[in-house]
Amino acid sequence: MSTFSPLNAFLDLPSVNLSSGDGLLNGETLAVKDIFDVTGLPTDCGNPQKAESLVAEKTAPAVQKLLDAGAKFIGKTQTDELAFSLMGQNAHYPYPVNPAAPDRVTGGSSSGSASAVAGGLASIATGTDTGGSIRAPASFCGLIGLRTSHGRISLDGTMPLAPSLDTFGWFARDIELYEKVGNVLLGPDSNDFSLKRPLFIPLLEHLLVSEVEDAAYRQMYKVVADHLGHARSARQSTASMDDLYLCFRQIQGFEAWAAHGGWLSAKDRGLGRAVKERFDYAAGIDLETYEAQGKRRALFTSELADLLQDDGILVMPTVPGAAPLAATPFDELQAYREQALRLLMISGLSGFPQITLPLGQVHGAPFGFSLLGPKGSDMALIRLGRNILNSVKAT
């Protein structure tokens, strides 16, 4: 399988004619990450041997909702291999291009989707977020991206990576369009959240790469503070950042091996180096470890819920800085990934929603600012993001 030029965003697959309904998304074009089933197409999941997959007989329900609301399907987009990466560099295919910073990575695993929207090839693109695969590419490519509350949007008809962490997400450049998609997929929040109590955890800001990124983050924070008021310092979890990172990694790894270990063990699947290392690590995580980390996760989630209540909102960097340069050596990319996951795992472990907004730049590349709210506050986050972005437009 090859990918189209110039952005390497879309997969070279047979065209299928999917009908669209009439609704909020009339006139919008839709790109779909290649871990979602689409009627008439295989679901290849970023690995050439998955090209042996059967053609899907039914479109994933969440994707179908977008079609029913009027969006027009224009193609499937490249994904990192088995969605187990954060950089957008699939070892088997030409890397998708980051239109906002062509010398830098797009981020992944929703790499082609981010590239397609940032490059104006699609107005909406679907993705998933397990460890950051909506939020990181959105930050890297100058897009809006929401990691939805875990379980709020169906992932039926979607390749699993780590089911207790996997969530549906989407990209758009325009916040009004983003909100329309939210109305289609999410509907109203169950509570009338009033996110008016901003909080920050100092340790998270210490994960920024350098003083340059810190200065860029302060500029974004000022924009948000002008709208929300200044954030107060919040207590940290009783678990250390390193303990929480290990918790995230072992839960993700155990579940990823449960989902894919049988297929991977059947024969050599030619995995790229980084993905192979992650699955090799995952294969060694036992049930006792997984269950112990589940208890640690439950305590962390409870502590975060107590902190936020129904009105708290955590303000934080989305990632440690701009997208790494595409030519960055392997070990440096892995180090950046580990640092980024220490920011991204907060939403993942808790299952709480987090939106990244394209509010800043650093080194001439996009840099996102994040708002993390209580579980179920997805639409409230989108509306808050709309108000902040519109206030920027008005100045």
Secondary structure, 3 states (H helix, E strand, C coil): CCECCCCCCEECCCCCCCCCCCCCCCCCEEEEECCECCCCCECCCCCHHHHHCCECCCCCHHHHHHHHCCCEEEEEECCCHHHCCCCCCCCCCCCCCCCCCCCECCCCCCHHHHHHHHCCCCCEEEEEECCCCCHHHHHHHCCEEEECCCCCCCCCCECCCCCCCCEEEEEECCHHHHHHHHHHHCCCCCCCCCCCEEEECHHHHCCCCCHHHHHHHHHHHHHHHHHHCCCEECCCCCCCHHHHHHHHHHHHHHHHHHHHHHHHHHCCCCCCHHHHHHHHHHHCCCHHHHHHHHHHHHHHHHHHHHHHCCCEEEEEECCCCCCCECCCCHHHHHHHHHHHHHHHHHHHHHCCCEEEEEEEEECCEEEEEEEECCCCCHHHHHHHHHHHHHHHHHC
